[in-house]
Amino acid sequence: QSPEAKAAVPGASAAPSAETLEPVGAGCARWEVALKKREGMSKYGFSFTDGKAYMAKLLESEALLKIGPDMLLVKRVVEGSLLGEWNRLHPGLEVEHRDCIMEVNEVCEKEGMAEALRSPSIRMKVLRFEPV
């Protein structure tokens, strides 16, 4: 499908360029996802949890709860949802289980991000750490 055809799908942004995926360190990449609710597609279609609490538990470090950045950790993406559609239209930039949402509509604290996900349109900054 051509970039023009991809951009014509309501609720999905234009096809990504090579510059869209931004490396931010060894084994880490960041990109932006834009979604817009529309008739028949009123949910973004993913579940998440408190990423900072998850990392603190995983690393057995309560200190992370005080110093680490807020983030939402993606638990699941629903096929056929707006985010599922984004994934299908943007190979190489799919949002997957364990990706971290660092910002939603320019908000970067977890309660504000969760609230922003109720908006009719969102821009999310997503971060992925490669397994070590």
Buried (B, 14 or more C-beta within 10 A) or exposed (E): EEEEEBEEBEBBBBBBEEEBBEEEEEEEBBBBBEBBBEEEBEEBBBEBEBBBBBBBEEEEEEEBEEEBBBBBBBEEBEEEBBBBBBBBBBEEBBBEEEBBBBBBBEBBEBEBBBEBBEBEEBBBBBBBBEEE
